[in-house]
Amino acid sequence: MAEAKRTIVDKEVKRVEKVPGITLTLTIAEAETLIAVGAKIGGDREHSPRKHYEAVTKALLGAGVRDYTVSGKHPFKHFESNTRGLYFNVDPRSGSTFNF
């Protein structure tokens, strides 16, 4: 004999939200420079504003922009090696995630 029982189950629901955005048009040289500057940014890649640069880099690389590690005439070679660069700290008030 079959039995059935009505119950409540957890279900993960993903939704699309409309958020304000920016469209930016760059030359290849400008995009490579942006990657080079961003390579000097330190910080946690998931829990600080550094995560936003990671998203920008991923988009630029996906569009065919050269990574700063490529040899040749990439703008990254113009940085002085003794400079520390930029660094984002995690916001201590927000726990592990940086909130704006």
N, C-alpha and C positions, 0 to 999 in steps of 0.2 A: 504494500500500500504506500503510495507516494504522499509525502507531506510537504507543505509549503508554509513559510512563516514570513510575514512582512517585517522588514527591518530597515534601519538607516545605515548607509555605508558612506565612508569618506571618499570623496571624488575630487581630484585635482582639476581645477578649471582654469584654463589659460584664456586671457582676454587681450584684445588689442586696445591700446589707449592712444589717443591723439595727444602728442606733446609738441610744444614749440620746437622748431629746429632752424638750422641755418644751412643755406646752400652756399658753398664757397668754390670758386673756380680758381685754380692755380696753374701756373706753368709747371713743367716737369722740374725745372731748376728750383722753383719756389717750394714744390712738394718735397724735393730731396732735402732742401734746407730745413724745412719743418721737421722731417724725420731726424736730421742731424741734431737739431736743437733739442728735440724731445729725447734723444738718446742720452742726453746729459741730465735728464730729470730722474731723480731717485725717489724711492718711496715704495710702499707696499702696492703691488700690482692689482690687488683685489679690494683693499680696505682703505685706500687713500685716494685723493684726486688723481693720482698716477694712473688709476684704472681708466680714466677718460682718455689719456694719451694712448694707452694700449689700444683702445677702440679706434682712435684716429689712425694709428700706425697700421692696424689690420686692414682698414679700409683703403689706405694709400697703397699698401703692398698688394692688395687685391686688385687695384687698378693698374698695376704694373710699374709702380715707382720703385726705383732701386733702393735696397736696404743700405744703411750706412756702412755695413761691413764689406760691401763690394769694393774691390780695389779699383783704382782709377781716379777720376776727377770728382768724386763725391764731395760735397761741401763739408762733411764731417772731418776731413783731413785738415781743415783749417783751424780746428780747435787746438788749443795748447794742451799738452798732455798733463800738465801739472795742475790743472784747474779741477776742482771738485764737482762743479756743476750745480744744478738746482735739485732741491729735495723737498718732497711733501711729507709732512708728518701725519699720522693718524689723529683725528680729532678725539681727544681723551673724553670729551663729554658724551660722545655718541657710542661708546663701546668699541666694537671692531669695525664699524662701517662709518665712513665719513659722510656726514649729512650737510647739505647746504641750506 
